[in-house]
Amino acid sequence: MPRPRSLLAVLNNFEREEFFPGALFDELRAVASEFRLIDPTGLTAEDLARELAATPPEVLLTCWHTPRLPATPPEQLCYLCHVTGSVRHLVSRVQIERGLRVTNWGTSISRTVAECALLHVLSCLRRTTEWTLNLHRDGGWREDWPNVGSLFQRRVGLHGFGAVAREFLRLIRPFDCTVSVFAPDVDDTVAATHGIRRVASLDALFAENDVLIELVPNTPATVGLVTERHLRLIRPGGVFVNVGRAAVTDEAALARIAAEGRISVGLDVFAEEPLPASSPFRGLPNASLTPHIAGPTRDRYPDAGAHAVLNLRAYAEGRDLEGLITVERFDSTA
């Protein structure tokens, strides 16, 4: 198998052990003819620039603690394989425009994000925040029990139909839900293939479903797309969950509506992170909140490591890369 001439992996001990445990690290080492590993602990951007200039690699493997690349990386560097999510702290838009191939963990985390969405849906329907406050803080029991709901045979609306939405659809199949989707890339053929209903407007999606899942990317066209008017179309007792991008939704309007108690909300993403102590979502009995942790849980970190190894092999064989960061994707990610 043809291999890249050289690969420089920038991983600290935690990253190496958690993302590439056991034999997976051996697979990583075997990808390139020349493999080097450096620990980024205490490494500055200037240190990395000197390292790259002294021994330029063809491929650079990066993770959370890798410093930013120099503005003009060595010409020999063709591919940056990032093990985790956002690459904005590593590379610039200009570098991608100039042809540097960059990938991240791509769809390898989709199922855990979908799992978190399901967690929020069930928590909202079962009102777990309310019971937690009632039992732990207020010394109560099961007052207002009739208002608890189930996901079985609910009408579920998906705003967006990317990898996370498709994984979520797979997870809820046992619940026998009727699923509607509003997404520009869903036509009748896609809808029939996945057993979903395609709706013609965002208004219809919000008005016709009990549970709404927000999953569209953050682009100039989607910022603020979900307005207070859309949110008020959700029937009383409905659920709105966002594990995608906070900027898509009018967060102030969502907070007002949630405070009224007419719907329940499940949120993993927020306009300001960390979530301020004064946030109106805090303490709401009808709000299920997680601190932007929908991505892989620690036990699933090897999924991202395995994804990186598969991409490195694809690069070595001249095949297409998964999770390629195009200029458009760079612009739409946080």
LUMFINU-998322 format. One line per 8 residues: number of its first residue (from 1); for each residue x, y, z of N, C-alpha, C. Coordinates in Angstrom, 3 decimals, padded with zeros to 6 digits. Layout:
NUM	X:Y:Z:X:Y:Z:X:Y:Z | ...;
% end
This chain:
1	000.846:-001.190:000.000:000.000:000.000:000.000:000.882:001.240:000.000 | 000.672:002.172:-000.945:001.440:003.419:-000.915:001.141:004.174:000.354 | 002.168:004.810:000.906:001.973:005.520:002.174:002.529:006.921:002.064 | 002.005:007.853:002.865:002.639:009.170:002.889:004.067:009.039:003.401 | 004.914:009.911:002.913:006.324:009.836:003.299:006.507:010.021:004.790 | 005.804:010.998:005.350:006.017:011.274:006.769:004.742:011.774:007.421 | 004.582:011.416:008.687:003.425:011.842:009.467:003.919:012.307:010.825 | 003.534:013.515:011.189:003.836:014.056:012.506:002.548:014.093:013.319;
9	002.510:013.351:014.420:001.350:013.330:015.305:001.630:014.216:016.510 | 000.750:015.185:016.751:000.905:016.093:017.887:-000.167:015.722:018.909 | 000.217:014.887:019.862:-000.726:014.345:020.839:-000.082:014.316:022.214 | -000.830:014.768:023.223:-000.320:014.567:024.575:-000.694:013.162:025.040 | -000.257:012.772:026.198:-000.477:011.402:026.655:-001.959:011.060:026.748 | -002.752:011.997:027.260:-004.192:011.745:027.383:-004.818:011.526:026.014 | -004.505:012.401:025.060:-005.076:012.282:023.722:-004.663:010.981:023.055 | -003.401:010.621:023.198:-002.921:009.376:022.580:-003.623:008.166:023.170;
17	-003.742:008.120:024.492:-004.319:006.950:025.150:-005.832:006.862:024.966 | -006.508:008.013:024.921:-007.966:007.997:024.841:-008.481:007.851:023.412 | -007.825:008.495:022.459:-008.289:008.421:021.078:-007.675:007.255:020.304 | -006.495:006.805:020.717:-005.802:005.728:020.003:-005.337:004.644:020.979 | -006.276:003.988:021.655:-005.867:002.980:022.639:-005.347:001.711:021.972 | -004.383:001.058:022.627:-003.929:-000.265:022.218:-003.500:-000.364:020.771 | -004.105:-001.317:020.064:-003.713:-001.622:018.688:-004.020:-000.481:017.729 | -004.957:000.409:018.095:-005.288:001.519:017.206:-004.099:002.452:017.039;
25	-003.293:002.608:018.087:-002.092:003.442:017.954:-001.075:002.764:017.047 | -000.994:001.457:017.099:-000.106:000.726:016.189:-000.538:000.933:014.740 | -001.848:000.963:014.518:-002.349:001.217:013.170:-001.984:002.627:012.713 | -002.067:003.570:013.635:-001.695:004.943:013.307:-000.227:005.032:012.918 | 000.616:004.412:013.680:002.058:004.446:013.404:002.393:003.827:012.050 | 001.596:002.822:011.645:001.907:002.086:010.420:001.476:002.812:009.153 | 000.739:003.909:009.301:000.204:004.594:008.124:001.312:005.201:007.271 | 002.318:005.779:007.914:003.358:006.515:007.183:004.700:005.795:007.243;
33	005.509:006.045:006.239:006.867:005.475:006.225:007.684:006.024:007.387 | 007.535:007.310:007.664:008.220:007.937:008.789:007.159:008.497:009.737 | 007.178:008.035:010.970:006.197:008.479:011.958:006.918:009.138:013.118 | 006.452:010.326:013.477:006.999:011.007:014.653:005.856:011.443:015.547 | 006.085:011.419:016.848:005.093:011.836:017.832:005.714:012.892:018.723 | 005.046:014.028:018.865:005.507:015.042:019.814:004.360:015.408:020.737 | 004.705:015.748:021.951:003.729:016.128:022.973:003.568:017.650:022.943 | 002.339:018.156:022.772:002.154:019.610:022.689:002.172:020.321:024.041;
41	002.343:019.590:025.124:002.353:020.225:026.442:003.459:021.274:026.506 | 003.094:022.501:026.731:004.062:023.595:026.779:004.525:024.075:025.423 | 004.030:023.486:024.348:004.449:023.847:022.991:003.708:025.101:022.538 | 004.424:026.091:022.074:003.813:027.311:021.556:003.665:027.214:020.043 | 002.923:028.164:019.480:002.788:028.206:018.030:004.140:028.419:017.360 | 005.003:029.193:018.002:006.341:029.422:017.453:007.161:028.126:017.493 | 007.021:027.371:018.581:007.724:026.084:018.682:007.277:025.138:017.562 | 005.965:025.096:017.330:005.448:024.214:016.282:005.939:024.659:014.913;
49	005.982:025.960:014.681:006.468:026.467:013.399:007.910:026.037:013.163 | 008.738:026.110:014.223:010.134:025.681:014.085:010.215:024.176:013.820 | 009.372:023.402:014.491:009.351:021.947:014.302:008.974:021.588:012.872 | 007.975:022.270:012.348:007.532:021.992:010.981:008.579:022.418:009.958 | 009.262:023.512:010.235:010.287:023.987:009.305:011.502:023.080:009.307 | 011.856:022.561:010.475:013.050:021.718:010.591:012.862:020.360:009.926 | 011.691:019.761:010.141:011.416:018.446:009.549:009.994:018.472:009.010 | 009.793:018.990:007.816:008.431:019.174:007.304:007.736:017.831:007.045;
57	006.584:017.600:007.632:005.853:016.360:007.364:004.922:016.520:006.166 | 004.572:015.409:005.572:003.558:015.429:004.521:002.156:015.495:005.129 | 002.021:014.839:006.286:000.731:014.785:006.970:000.928:015.190:008.423 | -000.004:015.990:008.929:000.038:016.413:010.328:-001.242:015.942:011.015 | -001.089:015.195:012.104:-002.222:014.747:012.907:-002.310:015.647:014.134 | -003.474:016.253:014.351:-003.623:017.228:015.430:-004.799:016.856:016.329 | -004.813:017.476:017.512:-005.903:017.236:018.450:-006.145:018.516:019.248 | -006.802:018.405:020.390:-007.247:019.565:021.146:-006.121:020.533:021.512;
65	-004.947:020.018:021.863:-003.907:020.871:022.429:-002.820:021.275:021.435 | -003.054:021.008:020.159:-002.082:021.408:019.145:-002.124:022.913:018.934 | -000.974:023.599:018.944:-000.980:025.055:018.677:-001.358:025.349:017.228 | -001.614:026.595:016.944:-002.015:027.035:015.610:-000.868:026.882:014.617 | -001.222:026.508:013.392:-000.214:026.407:012.341:000.329:027.782:011.987 | 001.570:027.849:011.507:002.077:029.137:011.024:001.276:029.590:009.811 | 001.257:030.885:009.561:000.478:031.433:008.449:000.887:030.810:007.118 | 002.179:030.523:006.995:002.671:029.870:005.783:003.335:028.560:006.181;
73	002.571:027.473:006.229:003.161:026.190:006.594:004.077:025.691:005.481 | 004.933:024.734:005.761:005.840:024.232:004.724:005.075:023.655:003.532 | 005.640:023.818:002.334:004.980:023.335:001.122:004.765:021.828:001.153 | 005.615:021.110:001.885:005.498:019.652:001.930:004.249:019.190:002.665 | 003.674:020.064:003.501:002.487:019.683:004.263:001.267:019.713:003.342 | 000.691:018.538:003.114:-000.442:018.414:002.197:-001.770:018.178:002.903 | -001.698:017.570:004.083:-002.944:017.128:004.716:-002.843:017.280:006.227 | -003.862:017.933:006.801:-003.976:018.052:008.247:-005.180:017.224:008.686;
81	-004.909:016.171:009.427:-005.948:015.274:009.920:-006.216:015.617:011.386 | -007.316:016.328:011.635:-007.648:016.737:012.999:-008.540:015.677:013.631 | -008.182:015.218:014.788:-008.882:014.096:015.418:-010.246:014.515:015.950 | -010.380:015.770:016.397:-011.617:016.188:017.046:-012.426:017.142:016.147 | -013.077:018.160:016.715:-014.070:018.942:016.001:-013.557:020.175:015.281 | -013.803:021.349:015.865:-013.487:022.601:015.194:-011.995:022.729:014.894 | -011.695:023.260:013.702:-010.297:023.477:013.303:-009.954:024.957:013.250 | -010.877:025.803:013.704:-010.643:027.242:013.595:-009.442:027.714:014.412;
89	-009.122:027.007:015.487:-007.970:027.396:016.304:-006.656:026.916:015.686 | -006.748:026.136:014.616:-005.549:025.547:014.009:-005.176:026.183:012.675 | -006.170:026.374:011.825:-005.901:026.817:010.453:-006.776:028.016:010.118 | -006.434:028.658:009.021:-007.212:029.801:008.553:-007.982:029.424:007.294 | -008.943:030.239:006.978:-009.703:030.050:005.739:-008.781:030.124:004.526 | -007.820:031.031:004.582:-006.888:031.218:003.466:-006.099:029.947:003.209 | -005.657:029.280:004.267:-004.879:028.054:004.088:-005.691:026.966:003.399 | -006.979:026.884:003.724:-007.842:025.909:003.058:-008.059:026.319:001.602;
97	-008.239:027.615:001.362:-008.398:028.105:-000.015:-007.168:027.781:-000.851 | -006.010:027.799:-000.220:-004.763:027.535:-000.951:-004.509:026.050:-001.194 | -005.413:025.195:-000.713:-005.299:023.779:-001.053:-004.912:022.829:000.062 | -004.703:023.339:001.269:-004.400:022.428:002.374:-005.643:021.596:002.665 | -005.495:020.286:002.585:-006.618:019.412:002.897:-006.712:019.258:004.415 | -007.922:019.437:004.925:-008.159:019.382:006.370:-009.407:018.544:006.622 | -009.316:017.624:007.563:-010.493:016.859:007.979:-010.615:016.924:009.499 | -011.835:016.621:009.976:-012.024:016.483:011.417:-012.774:015.184:011.685;
105	-013.412:015.064:012.860:-014.047:013.794:013.201:-015.330:013.538:012.438 | -015.765:014.502:011.634:-016.835:014.276:010.680:-018.065:013.626:011.291 | -018.552:012.586:010.621:-019.777:011.913:011.057:-019.523:010.848:012.119 | -018.271:010.676:012.534:-017.995:009.639:013.534:-018.670:009.934:014.866 | -019.067:011.199:015.096:-019.713:011.561:016.356:-021.229:011.695:016.224 | -021.750:011.446:015.029:-023.168:011.706:014.778:-024.075:010.906:015.703 | -023.722:009.663:015.960:-024.626:008.850:016.772:-024.667:009.305:018.223 | -023.559:009.844:018.735:-023.605:010.319:020.119:-024.356:011.642:020.221;
113	-024.271:012.478:019.191:-025.066:013.712:019.181:-026.552:013.365:019.108 | -026.877:012.387:018.260:-028.265:011.938:018.161:-028.737:011.348:019.486 | -027.868:010.632:020.149:-028.195:010.060:021.452:-028.516:011.158:022.463 | -027.752:012.244:022.425:-027.998:013.365:023.330:-029.335:014.036:023.003 | -029.652:014.138:021.717:-030.951:014.689:021.334:-032.081:013.834:021.896 | -031.917:012.516:021.807:-032.930:011.611:022.353:-033.039:011.755:023.869 | -031.893:011.917:024.523:-031.893:012.154:025.972:-032.755:013.364:026.314 | -032.564:014.462:025.585:-033.328:015.686:025.864:-034.813:015.502:025.567;
121	-035.119:014.810:024.484:-036.523:014.571:024.156:-037.210:013.806:025.282 | -036.592:012.714:025.702:-037.189:011.896:026.757:-037.249:012.661:028.083 | -036.192:013.440:028.360:-036.184:014.226:029.600:-037.302:015.257:029.614 | -037.538:015.879:028.458:-038.613:016.875:028.382:-039.985:016.212:028.517 | -040.186:015.132:027.801:-041.486:014.471:027.852:-041.764:013.898:029.242 | -040.725:013.342:029.849:-040.875:012.747:031.180:-040.692:013.768:032.307 | -040.311:014.993:031.921:-040.190:016.118:032.867:-039.181:015.819:033.980 | -038.024:015.294:033.590:-037.048:014.874:034.595:-036.453:016.043:035.374;
129	-036.304:017.216:034.733:-035.782:018.358:035.482:-036.740:018.731:036.609 | -038.025:018.746:036.295:-039.022:019.075:037.315:-038.981:018.076:038.466 | -038.891:016.779:038.147:-038.857:015.768:039.214:-037.568:015.850:040.010 | -036.474:016.158:039.336:-035.196:016.285:040.033:-035.248:017.420:041.046 | -035.753:018.579:040.617:-035.884:019.707:041.541:-036.865:019.380:042.664 | -037.960:018.752:042.319:-038.998:018.441:043.295:-038.499:017.461:044.354 | -037.799:016.440:043.907:-037.342:015.399:044.828:-036.108:015.817:045.627 | -035.127:016.400:044.944:-033.857:016.733:045.606:-033.916:018.039:046.388;
137	-034.608:019.020:045.830:-034.585:020.348:046.440:-035.803:020.632:047.312 | -036.970:020.222:046.803:-038.210:020.648:047.447:-038.844:019.590:048.344 | -038.257:018.399:048.357:-038.802:017.355:049.210:-040.168:016.867:048.792 | -040.501:017.020:047.520:-041.810:016.618:047.035:-041.846:015.185:046.532 | -042.952:014.857:045.885:-043.093:013.506:045.350:-043.558:013.632:043.915 | -044.736:013.088:043.536:-045.118:013.096:042.129:-046.360:013.940:041.850 | -046.333:015.138:042.354:-047.383:016.082:042.027:-047.380:016.343:040.511 | -048.541:016.566:039.937:-048.681:016.874:038.509:-048.273:015.701:037.618;
145	-048.384:014.492:038.139:-047.987:013.302:037.387:-048.718:013.148:036.052 | -050.021:013.496:035.927:-050.705:013.281:034.643:-050.095:014.024:033.465 | -049.312:015.059:033.707:-048.742:015.831:032.602:-047.476:015.227:032.009 | -047.006:014.114:032.539:-045.836:013.447:031.975:-046.227:012.739:030.684 | -045.342:012.766:029.679:-045.642:012.162:028.381:-044.636:011.110:027.961 | -044.964:010.439:026.877:-044.128:009.383:026.296:-043.789:009.747:024.861 | -042.729:009.171:024.334:-042.338:009.394:022.938:-043.070:008.457:021.980 | -043.618:007.380:022.472:-044.269:006.423:021.584:-045.382:007.075:020.762;
153	-045.298:006.842:019.434:-046.301:007.287:018.460:-046.483:008.807:018.433 | -045.441:009.518:018.763:-045.472:010.984:018.677:-045.181:011.437:017.244 | -045.549:012.678:016.970:-045.191:013.332:015.711:-043.899:014.115:015.950 | -042.867:013.749:015.234:-041.536:014.326:015.422:-041.128:015.090:014.173 | -040.655:016.319:014.350:-040.188:017.131:013.238:-038.696:017.366:013.316 | -037.997:017.117:012.222:-036.555:017.323:012.145:-036.267:018.512:011.231 | -035.604:019.523:011.777:-035.177:020.662:010.965:-033.740:020.409:010.552 | -033.574:019.920:009.321:-032.282:019.455:008.841:-032.279:017.945:008.739;
161	-031.538:017.422:007.746:-031.511:015.976:007.582:-030.105:015.505:007.198 | -029.132:015.949:008.022:-027.766:015.486:007.841:-027.524:014.192:008.601 | -026.254:013.926:008.890:-025.870:012.658:009.518:-026.488:012.482:010.896 | -026.547:013.558:011.686:-027.118:013.449:013.036:-028.614:013.140:012.950 | -029.314:013.828:012.071:-030.752:013.588:011.915:-031.025:012.147:011.510 | -030.193:011.598:010.646:-030.399:010.220:010.187:-030.103:009.215:011.298 | -029.112:009.530:012.112:-028.847:008.665:013.266:-029.989:008.758:014.281 | -030.524:009.960:014.463:-031.645:010.137:015.384:-032.860:009.354:014.887;
169	-033.093:009.400:013.599:-034.196:008.648:013.017:-034.043:007.157:013.313 | -032.822:006.663:013.200:-032.573:005.245:013.493:-032.839:004.936:014.964 | -032.449:005.847:015.853:-032.622:005.613:017.287:-034.092:005.569:017.704 | -034.942:006.350:017.037:-036.334:006.420:017.489:-037.257:005.451:016.751 | -036.719:004.611:015.886:-037.581:003.660:015.171:-038.430:002.809:016.107 | -037.895:002.321:017.238:-038.743:001.512:018.124:-039.934:002.263:018.713 | -039.919:003.608:018.638:-041.004:004.388:019.228:-042.191:004.587:018.279 | -042.057:004.109:017.047:-043.166:004.161:016.090:-043.687:005.585:015.896;
177	-042.746:006.524:015.740:-043.110:007.927:015.551:-043.405:008.226:014.080 | -044.214:009.230:013.848:-044.387:009.793:012.516:-043.407:010.954:012.386 | -042.496:010.864:011.433:-041.401:011.828:011.344:-041.551:012.708:010.108 | -041.519:014.012:010.328:-041.542:014.996:009.258:-040.194:015.704:009.201 | -039.798:016.121:008.008:-038.506:016.784:007.826:-038.683:018.016:006.954 | -038.012:019.095:007.364:-037.883:020.263:006.498:-036.405:020.476:006.254 | -035.963:020.239:005.042:-034.554:020.389:004.663:-034.492:020.545:003.153 | -033.671:021.459:002.653:-033.648:021.719:001.207:-033.154:020.541:000.375;
185	-032.379:019.644:000.983:-031.816:018.526:000.229:-032.665:017.259:000.314 | -033.851:017.343:000.887:-034.735:016.184:000.979:-035.803:016.281:-000.104 | -035.755:015.347:-001.053:-036.792:015.275:-002.076:-037.674:014.067:-001.810 | -038.599:013.796:-002.710:-039.534:012.694:-002.502:-038.823:011.350:-002.443 | -037.759:011.195:-003.215:-037.021:009.931:-003.220:-036.345:009.693:-001.875 | -035.692:010.730:-001.345:-035.046:010.616:-000.032:-036.089:010.344:001.041 | -037.201:011.043:000.969:-038.264:010.857:001.963:-038.786:009.426:001.938 | -039.020:008.892:000.750:-039.523:007.519:000.633:-038.502:006.511:001.124;
193	-037.233:006.754:000.821:-036.168:005.835:001.239:-036.095:005.723:002.752 | -036.271:006.848:003.445:-036.120:006.869:004.900:-037.449:006.768:005.653 | -038.539:006.683:004.928:-039.834:006.556:005.585:-040.247:007.788:006.358 | -039.933:008.961:005.808:-040.254:010.220:006.465:-041.216:011.019:005.594 | -041.796:012.047:006.173:-042.701:012.929:005.442:-042.007:014.256:005.202 | -041.976:014.692:003.976:-041.354:015.970:003.635:-042.387:017.077:003.727 | -042.080:018.128:004.512:-043.005:019.260:004.613:-042.459:020.428:003.804 | -043.360:021.302:003.395:-042.996:022.354:002.452:-042.466:023.615:003.095;
201	-042.646:023.769:004.411:-042.235:025.018:005.044:-041.846:024.781:006.492 | -041.101:025.738:007.030:-040.735:025.691:008.443:-041.979:025.878:009.310 | -042.896:026.695:008.843:-044.151:026.875:009.575:-044.876:025.547:009.761 | -044.967:024.789:008.706:-045.653:023.500:008.776:-044.930:022.547:009.714 | -043.605:022.558:009.677:-042.844:021.668:010.549:-043.151:021.950:012.012 | -043.155:023.219:012.386:-043.362:023.585:013.787:-044.823:023.435:014.208 | -045.745:023.658:013.301:-047.162:023.613:013.658:-047.720:022.197:013.726 | -047.102:021.270:013.008:-047.716:019.954:012.839:-047.074:018.853:013.676;
209	-046.101:019.194:014.532:-045.394:018.153:015.277:-045.381:018.420:016.771 | -045.278:017.340:017.537:-045.226:017.434:018.993:-043.812:017.703:019.496 | -042.824:017.166:018.771:-041.415:017.258:019.170:-040.624:017.807:017.999 | -039.861:018.889:018.232:-039.044:019.514:017.185:-037.573:019.378:017.541 | -036.767:018.915:016.585:-035.327:018.775:016.790:-034.608:019.710:015.824 | -033.801:020.637:016.354:-033.082:021.622:015.549:-031.696:021.079:015.213 | -031.418:020.914:013.888:-030.166:020.273:013.477:-029.528:020.917:012.251 | -029.960:022.105:011.848:-029.363:022.698:010.653:-028.026:023.356:011.002;
217	-027.115:023.455:010.026:-025.814:024.090:010.291:-025.949:025.592:010.444 | -024.915:026.196:010.993:-024.874:027.641:011.186:-024.242:028.292:009.955 | -025.070:028.898:009.139:-024.595:029.619:007.952:-025.245:031.000:007.950 | -024.762:031.913:007.117:-025.423:033.223:007.046:-026.920:033.106:006.762 | -027.320:032.081:006.011:-028.730:031.926:005.660:-029.569:031.360:006.802 | -028.929:030.695:007.768:-029.709:030.057:008.843:-029.668:030.811:010.167 | -028.809:031.792:010.307:-028.740:032.546:011.567:-030.077:033.241:011.824 | -030.661:032.961:012.984:-031.936:033.565:013.336:-033.115:033.054:012.534;
225	-032.933:031.919:011.853:-033.990:031.407:010.976:-035.235:031.008:011.758 | -035.044:030.418:012.943:-036.183:030.006:013.773:-036.555:031.176:014.673 | -037.685:031.775:014.396:-038.110:032.994:015.085:-039.125:032.684:016.182 | -039.490:033.723:016.915:-040.508:033.562:017.949:-041.828:033.080:017.350 | -042.132:033.537:016.163:-043.371:033.095:015.521:-043.369:031.587:015.300 | -042.236:031.044:014.841:-042.145:029.592:014.652:-042.299:028.855:015.985 | -041.615:029.347:016.990:-041.635:028.674:018.291:-043.034:028.681:018.894 | -043.798:029.736:018.628:-045.159:029.812:019.172:-046.142:028.952:018.378;
233	-045.699:028.416:017.256:-046.532:027.468:016.509:-046.548:026.089:017.167 | -045.560:025.824:018.024:-045.528:024.542:018.720:-046.709:024.476:019.678 | -047.445:023.399:019.611:-048.619:023.263:020.467:-048.218:023.244:021.939 | -049.066:023.742:022.843:-048.793:023.638:024.282:-048.508:022.188:024.670 | -047.479:022.008:025.465:-047.055:020.669:025.851:-046.024:020.071:024.920 | -045.682:020.810:023.851:-044.698:020.315:022.896:-043.271:020.458:023.402 | -042.341:019.964:022.598:-040.927:019.916:022.983:-040.082:020.495:021.858 | -039.126:021.357:022.228:-038.140:021.879:021.271:-036.749:021.542:021.783;
241	-035.963:020.847:020.947:-034.619:020.417:021.327:-033.620:020.961:020.322 | -032.507:021.515:020.824:-031.436:021.997:019.952:-030.112:021.412:020.400 | -029.562:020.516:019.578:-028.214:019.987:019.799:-027.318:020.364:018.621 | -027.791:021.325:017.816:-027.047:021.747:016.635:-026.298:023.037:016.868 | -026.886:024.142:016.408:-026.251:025.449:016.536:-027.219:026.437:017.190 | -026.780:027.099:018.232:-027.651:028.026:018.956:-028.069:029.205:018.097 | -027.189:029.657:017.211:-027.453:030.874:016.441:-028.632:030.730:015.486 | -029.037:029.511:015.207:-030.157:029.293:014.291:-031.469:029.787:014.898;
249	-031.549:029.790:016.222:-032.791:030.100:016.932:-032.714:031.454:017.630 | -033.821:032.158:017.690:-033.942:033.376:018.487:-033.975:032.934:019.951 | -032.802:032.951:020.595:-032.689:032.391:021.944:-033.475:033.191:022.975 | -033.514:034.490:022.819:-034.273:035.312:023.766:-035.760:034.971:023.705 | -036.264:034.770:022.497:-037.665:034.387:022.338:-037.916:033.005:022.926 | -036.983:032.093:022.688:-037.129:030.742:023.235:-037.172:030.781:024.757 | -036.335:031.605:025.361:-036.317:031.720:026.824:-037.639:032.274:027.345 | -038.200:033.250:026.644:-039.490:033.817:027.065:-040.596:032.765:027.005;
257	-040.616:032.032:025.913:-041.665:031.030:025.739:-041.502:029.898:026.750 | -040.258:029.494:026.985:-040.012:028.440:027.969:-040.439:028.892:029.360 | -040.165:030.154:029.679:-040.534:030.676:031.001:-042.056:030.701:031.198 | -042.792:030.805:030.104:-044.256:030.765:030.195:-044.756:029.368:030.543 | -043.907:028.357:030.308:-044.276:026.990:030.632:-045.128:026.290:029.589 | -045.297:026.927:028.425:-046.197:026.330:027.423:-045.547:025.174:026.682 | -044.220:025.168:026.573:-043.509:024.049:025.965:-042.311:023.697:026.848 | -041.699:022.542:026.580:-040.450:022.165:027.238:-039.309:022.314:026.241;
265	-038.129:022.641:026.741:-036.978:022.816:025.861:-035.819:021.950:026.349 | -035.089:021.405:025.384:-033.879:020.649:025.680:-032.729:021.248:024.910 | -031.721:021.757:025.600:-030.654:022.515:024.948:-029.274:022.002:025.334 | -028.439:021.817:024.319:-027.028:021.509:024.553:-026.138:022.643:024.066 | -026.701:023.586:023.314:-025.931:024.698:022.748:-026.605:026.019:023.106 | -025.766:027.043:023.287:-026.269:028.333:023.756:-025.536:029.461:023.039 | -026.190:030.609:022.953:-025.585:031.762:022.286:-024.315:032.202:022.985 | -024.294:032.121:024.311:-023.102:032.461:025.091:-022.686:031.238:025.898;
273	-021.458:030.815:025.698:-020.929:029.657:026.426:-019.576:030.014:027.040 | -019.359:029.614:028.304:-020.268:028.902:029.199:-021.556:029.686:029.446 | -022.611:028.957:029.767:-023.906:029.575:030.019:-023.805:030.478:031.251 | -024.159:031.756:031.119:-024.050:032.670:032.272:-024.910:032.204:033.442 | -024.455:032.508:034.638:-025.222:032.142:035.836:-026.593:032.796:035.826 | -026.711:033.928:035.149:-027.973:034.665:035.107:-028.896:034.215:033.980 | -028.530:033.176:033.252:-029.332:032.735:032.116:-030.766:032.432:032.547 | -031.754:032.896:031.782:-033.150:032.628:032.135:-033.531:031.155:032.011;
281	-032.688:030.345:031.369:-032.985:028.919:031.270:-032.684:028.180:032.572 | -031.762:028.732:033.353:-031.369:028.047:034.590:-032.549:028.019:035.575 | -032.768:026.856:036.136:-033.800:026.708:037.152:-035.198:026.468:036.626 | -035.380:026.509:035.298:-036.708:026.256:034.750:-037.038:024.770:034.866 | -038.152:024.411:035.447:-038.480:022.996:035.586:-038.787:022.313:034.265 | -039.063:023.103:033.224:-039.366:022.540:031.913:-038.194:022.684:030.937 | -036.986:022.856:031.467:-035.781:022.973:030.629:-034.786:021.871:030.973 | -034.445:021.071:029.987:-033.398:020.055:030.117:-032.130:020.634:029.501;
289	-031.088:020.820:030.313:-029.879:021.512:029.858:-028.649:020.615:029.999 | -027.786:020.639:028.987:-026.458:020.019:029.081:-025.436:021.021:028.550 | -024.208:021.016:029.072:-023.222:022.064:028.752:-022.396:021.784:027.495 | -023.055:021.735:026.336:-022.399:021.507:025.046:-021.537:020.236:025.091 | -022.180:019.124:025.414:-021.477:017.839:025.525:-022.145:016.765:024.674 | -022.867:017.172:023.620:-023.553:016.187:022.790:-022.583:015.332:021.987 | -021.351:015.808:021.813:-020.354:015.041:021.077:-019.970:013.761:021.791 | -018.884:013.139:021.394:-018.568:011.816:021.932:-018.283:011.834:023.426;
297	-018.888:010.899:024.118:-018.537:010.679:025.512:-017.149:010.048:025.543 | -016.515:010.095:026.702:-015.120:009.654:026.776:-014.932:008.211:026.305 | -015.906:007.363:026.584:-015.778:005.969:026.150:-015.875:005.815:024.644 | -016.351:006.860:023.937:-016.465:006.796:022.482:-015.377:007.598:021.785 | -014.403:008.136:022.503:-013.287:008.829:021.849:-012.592:007.958:020.792 | -012.427:006.667:021.027:-011.776:005.846:019.992:-012.509:005.852:018.652 | -013.799:006.179:018.635:-014.505:006.302:017.357:-013.844:007.371:016.493 | -013.490:008.498:017.129:-012.848:009.585:016.392:-011.439:009.186:015.970;
305	-010.727:008.447:016.834:-009.394:007.971:016.471:-009.439:007.013:015.294 | -010.400:006.093:015.310:-010.548:005.141:014.215:-010.909:005.866:012.916 | -011.741:006.911:013.029:-012.114:007.721:011.866:-010.869:008.392:011.272 | -009.997:008.902:012.140:-008.761:009.541:011.660:-007.885:008.534:010.928 | -007.745:007.329:011.471:-006.918:006.291:010.828:-007.504:005.931:009.466 | -008.829:005.806:009.378:-009.455:005.498:008.090:-009.190:006.603:007.074 | -009.226:007.851:007.517:-008.943:008.959:006.613:-007.486:008.953:006.165 | -006.575:008.647:007.096:-005.160:008.587:006.742:-004.909:007.487:005.712;
313	-005.581:006.365:005.853:-005.458:005.293:004.861:-006.049:005.719:003.518 | -007.174:006.432:003.576:-007.782:006.923:002.337:-006.837:007.882:001.627 | -006.191:008.765:002.400:-005.213:009.688:001.817:-004.069:008.918:001.166 | -003.595:007.897:001.868:-002.477:007.103:001.348:-002.825:006.412:000.036 | -004.096:006.051:-000.116:-004.534:005.324:-001.301:-005.147:006.229:-002.361 | -005.146:007.537:-002.117:-005.685:008.476:-003.092:-007.200:008.480:-003.171 | -007.854:008.025:-002.113:-009.319:008.010:-002.082:-009.867:009.291:-001.444 | -011.162:009.505:-001.597:-011.798:010.682:-001.013:-011.711:010.632:000.510;
321	-011.582:011.812:001.117:-011.500:011.922:002.568:-012.881:012.205:003.153 | -013.162:011.598:004.308:-014.424:011.829:005.000:-014.271:013.026:005.953 | -015.311:013.847:006.028:-015.268:014.993:006.926:-014.345:016.090:006.434 | -014.177:016.196:005.115:-013.303:017.221:004.549:-013.845:018.614:004.854 | -012.964:019.481:005.371:-013.367:020.854:005.702:-013.176:021.724:004.468 | -014.264:021.972:003.774:-014.235:022.899:002.648:-014.317:024.330:003.185 | -014.162:025.284:002.302:-014.312:026.688:002.714:-015.713:026.925:003.265 | -016.711:026.321:002.624:-018.098:026.489:003.082:-018.285:025.903:004.471;
329	-017.736:024.726:004.708:-017.859:024.114:006.034:-017.085:024.911:007.074 | -015.941:025.440:006.697:-015.153:026.261:007.625:-015.957:027.470:008.056 | -016.645:028.095:007.087:-017.437:029.285:007.400:-018.635:028.986:008.286 | -019.151:027.751:008.231:-020.384:027.434:008.952:-020.167:026.804:010.307 | -018.904:026.556:010.685:-018.636:025.923:011.958:-018.159:026.934:012.969 | -018.428:026.630:014.254:-018.041:027.539:015.334:-016.582:027.363:015.686;
% end
